[in-house]
Structure formats: C-alpha cells, structure tokens
Amino acid sequence: MDEVGTPFCITVDTQTLQDETVTIRNRDSMEQVRISINGLLNFLLEKLR
C-alpha cells in the first residue's frame, strides 16, 4: 500500500512518446490499464467519484 494514500499510480514511459498513452495502476487491486493521455482526466474523475 502506498504510504501517502495515493489511489493511483500513473506511469509515463517511452511508449507514451510513441502513442500518447499512460499506464494507470490501482493501488488496492494492482490492476493496470493503458489509456490515452486525453482520457486521463475523465478516467480519474470517474474512478474518484
């Protein structure tokens, strides 16, 4: 578990530069998804409701 309590980790990597996507990992379930940078805000708003 994250000591700060951050619910998601967002990873920017070399693939981000190629296809403008990021990996988001859920702190609790460890589930990872790859999404478009443009969809990041909506994804987080939906998950944090």
VENRASUL-V246434 format. One record per residue. RES is the residue in three letters. OMEGA is omega as a letter, one per 20 degrees, with the letter a starting at -180 (NA if undefined). BURIAL is 1 if it has 24 or more other C-alpha atoms within 12 Angstrom, else 0. Layout:
[[RES & OMEGA & BURIAL] [RES & OMEGA & BURIAL]]
//
This chain:
[[MET & r & 0] [ASP & a & 0] [GLU & a & 0] [VAL & a & 0] [GLY & r & 0] [THR & a & 0] [PRO & a & 0] [PHE & r & 1] [CYS & r & 1] [ILE & a & 1] [THR & r & 0] [VAL & a & 0] [ASP & a & 0] [THR & r & 0] [GLN & r & 0] [THR & r & 0] [LEU & a & 0] [GLN & a & 0] [ASP & r & 0] [GLU & r & 0] [THR & r & 0] [VAL & r & 1] [THR & r & 1] [ILE & r & 1] [ARG & r & 1] [ASN & a & 1] [ARG & a & 0] [ASP & a & 0] [SER & a & 0] [MET & r & 0] [GLU & r & 0] [GLN & r & 0] [VAL & r & 0] [ARG & a & 1] [ILE & r & 1] [SER & r & 0] [ILE & a & 0] [ASN & r & 0] [GLY & a & 0] [LEU & a & 1] [LEU & r & 0] [ASN & r & 0] [PHE & a & 0] [LEU & r & 0] [LEU & r & 0] [GLU & a & 0] [LYS & a & 0] [LEU & r & 0] [ARG & NA & 0]]
//
